[in-house]
């Protein structure tokens, strides 16, 4: 019986993850600026993974700045740096 419960729970987890991945919502992530590509584009480290993100409102950042990053519509390709954390 325990094996059937585990299979059922795993199936439920898969269904929930699948449905969540299709939802459109905003996420806020914390990252660290690791390089400045130009005054608008930066390479940031989020959860041990480097990715690119754009600055908003012409704000410039320095390497090692800790920043908050907005992920729009649950699309990790669409990231914007909102502000530097104090």
N, C-alpha and C positions, 0 to 999 in steps of 0.2 A: 504494500500500500504506500509506503514511503517513497518508493521509486516513481509511482504514478503521480504523487504530489509534486515531486521535484520536476518531472516532465511538464506538468500543468503550470507550475510557477515559472519555469523557463519560457514556456510558450506565451504566457501573459507578459513577461518582461519584454520579449521580442515584439509583441504587438504594441505595447506601450511605447517602446523606443521608436518603432516605425511611425506611429502616429505623431509623436512629438517632433520627429524630424521633418514632418510635412507642415507643421504649424509655422505661421509667420509671427514672430515676436522679437523684441529687442533684448539683447543681453549686454551686460556691462562686465568687462574683464579687466584685470590689472596686468600691466606689462611693464617691461623695462626697455628703454630706447638703447639699442646696441650699435646703431650707426645712422648717420644722417645722409640720405641719398641726395636730397636737395631741400630747400626750405619748406616744402610741402610734404614730401615723401620720406618715410622713415622705416628702418627695420627695427622691429620690436620683438622681444622675447616674451612669449606667453606660454606658461606651463611647459617649460623646457623645449619649446619649438619656436624657431625664428620665422617671422612672417612680415609682410609689409603692411603699413597703415598710413593713412593720410591725416595731416593736421587739419583742424577746422579753424576758421576765422583768422587765418594767417599767423597763428601762434607758432613760435619756434621752440624747439626743445634741444637739449644737450644729451650726449651719450651718458648713460646711467640714470637719467631722469626716470622716476616711477610715474607712470601715466595710467589714466583710466581710458579704456577703449570701448567704443560702442560697436556692437555687431548688429547690423540691421537685418531684419527678416530672417534671422537664424542662418544667414549666409556668411560663412567665414571669409569669403572673398570680398565682402563689403564691410570694411572696418574703417572707423574714424577715431582719431585720438581726440578726446574731449577736453581733458585738462591734465595738468601735472598735479600729482598728490603732494601735499605739504610734508 
